């Protein structure tokens, strides 16, 4: 029997909800016998350019509430999170580094992604700084000089643009976002629905 | 001992997520020993006027996804919902009728709210039509002629404006939305967090 399709896990490093998902997706995937396929993208592209909305933390009323909600989720999942971190940070360098790594070693890329999430949301480091990104990639075995050069080049820049375009074309518009077996799930709180749907399909196979 | 504070349950009849909440809030409130205080409002006011966003079903990418999400929630909660109903329906007449009833008989107002939700989301009736609203109110004992007259008047129109303004001033920006003990909960999926928080407070009291 062929390996079942992976769960495509779309996320933006700047999304605090995706940070929680980065801790939860592994156990969920294991329980349903699927692989998680990590796909960083830039959530601002669908939110601002396609949907015509505002960034989450620049939306009146919602921004205050989000902090309250995140504090509760942090307790609920028992995952510490810094709530005074730089929400305006941008994740281009980290996302580009991810794909550079992924072309060389998929496992290292995923490890890098976990450490970039922790760097921003647990340790308060500025992952918009390419030097920080290169240092994080070094801890998973990347050649820092080569990566730093790639981060300055056009090719990797275009690679991320292509990934974001492909994600939006598949209907991805939020972070975290999960695609599997033709179904879309938006938000950490929908992981339970994904798990229940995949358990159903596993039981009937 | 004084009665504990109620759960303020803010909702817009046009919100399909609020329809699910209208079925769930009673059992949740009973389990935590609180009363639910039903408060219809017009979610378009905070969403469009204050937050500068678009109506949910007029947002590219999101509108398709919402239908997929609602179909799953319908199965998850075992609550049938019409997904080809008129999402663009407006709820002003129903919300005004609710407050007119509430000033006379709080229990009848709540019963009316349940039946207006069912009329729109289960039976596909057009609750933007004052005649439909008056007929629904008649089933909970309202005097149809008096209500119809009130629905044409300035006083009830202003009453709803005041209620919406007060809701937004309290930080309500979505539907369903729950306020209790100084905490805000947005969305049907946060009812579990509300329940868990109130169970914690009940245990320690």
Interface residues (C-beta under 8 A of the other chain):
Chain A: X46 X50 X51 X52 X53 X54 X59 X60 X61 X62 X64 X65 X68 X69 X72 X76 X168 X171 X173 X183 X184 X186 X187 X189 X190 X193 X196 X197
Chain B: X46 X50 X51 X52 X53 X54 X59 X60 X61 X62 X64 X65 X68 X69 X72 X76 X168 X171 X173 X183 X184 X186 X187 X189 X190 X193 X196 X197
